Amino acid sequence: MFGIIIRVMELETTLEQEIYDRGEQGFKVYAKNMNASMQEKSKILAFVLPGNIVEFGCGNGAVLELLSAHFPESTVVGVDLSDTLLDMAEQRKYAGKVILKKADIIKAKFPENTLNTAVFCSVLHEVYSYSGYDRSAVRAGLKNAYDSLKPGGRLIIRDGVKPKNDLVGLSFKNEEVLQKFYRFAKDFGPYQIPYKKEGDIVKLRRADCMEFLTKYIYDVNWDIEVKEHFGFWSMNEYANELEKLGFRVVYKQSYLIDWLRMTHYEKNFVLFKESGGKLVPQPFPDSTMILVAEKP
């Protein structure tokens, strides 16, 4: 038996609607990527507390489906600003009660001390990027989540993570990908990427390298993805921000998604670090983090 789907509307918005104007093909690609990453995103399920569960920035409902399947007795709420994505989420088959709410996740509020779990899955970098690269927008969303959580309630963040900013060297195994880098360096939303070409090696900051590696695979949605600053905070910076709000961090881990490494990175690049006058091969930077915090 399928669950109950309820859809409610909230008129107040802050993020501009045009950021969601990907076009029909763009939305199809975006939704396909969300569906393909469901297994990867299922890592957050181990940290979810049942009861009242909210995903801020639910997109097409991929994570909502996971949450509903694993916690069918819970009330699961998905919040998003895009009508197109909410329409997609509405078509899914859920195991329990799911409520879809149209709202800007920066301003979306729930009654204080009512939520067991608040989830931000691959969305805080979008809040930052489409709010003029303003960290205060992220802080506002996290503060609302803190206020809404019950004592003992849990916040789960899965998103990009900024690595250290040392210099690395990137070599390219084909000319097409090198040209994609030049395009990225010019088009990246927050700033133009500083780099130096030395022979077959491009030298740049590790954090900028990570941004390129997480974006070069896009074509259809390039103009949107290249505006997004994926790793705007390091894992420790995230943890510090949460502790300032009153959270207690209980788990944090960063990692590189194996699919990215094996399917893309290893086929196209070699990463180096200069040591003792020699270029030493390096592992690719972590792409993703999971951070879990509790409200005392």
KAWOMO-V108009 format. One record per backbone hydrogen bond with DSSP energy under -1.0 kcal/mol. CO is the residue of the C=O (numbers start at 1). NH is the residue of the N-H. Records with the same first field share a line. If there is no record, write none. Layout:
BEGIN
CO->NH + NH
END
This chain:
BEGIN
4->98
6->100
8->102
16->19
17->20
18->21
20->22
23->27
24->28
25->29
26->30
27->31
28->32
29->33
30->34
31->35
32->36
33->37
35->38
37->41
38->42
40->43
41->44
42->45
44->47
45->48
51->75
52->116 + 117
53->77
54->119
55->79
58->61
61->65
62->66
63->67
64->68
65->69
66->70
67->71
71->74
75->53
76->99
77->55
78->101
79->57 + 58
80->103
82->86
83->87
84->88
85->89
86->90
89->92
94->3
97->76
98->6
99->78
100->8
101->80
104->107 + 108
115->150
116->154
117->54
118->156
119->56
120->158
123->127
124->128
125->129
126->130
128->133 + 134
134->137
135->139
136->140
137->141
138->142
139->143
140->144
141->145
142->146
143->147
144->148
145->149
147->113
148->114 + 115
150->153
153->295
154->118
155->293
156->120
157->291
158->122
159->289
166->206
168->204
169->272
170->202
171->270
174->178
175->179
176->180
177->181
178->182
179->183
180->184
181->185
182->186
183->187
184->188
185->193
196->203
198->201
201->198
202->170
203->196
204->168
205->209
206->210
207->211
208->212
209->213
210->214
212->215 + 216
215->218
219->222
221->225
222->226
224->227
225->228
226->189
228->230
233->162
234->238
235->239
236->240
237->241
238->242
239->243
240->244
241->245
242->247
248->294
251->292
253->290
255->287 + 288
257->261
258->262
259->263
260->264 + 265
261->266
264->268
265->268 + 269
268->173
270->171
271->282
272->169
273->280
275->278
278->275
280->273
288->255
289->159
290->253
291->157
292->250 + 251
293->155
294->248
295->152
END
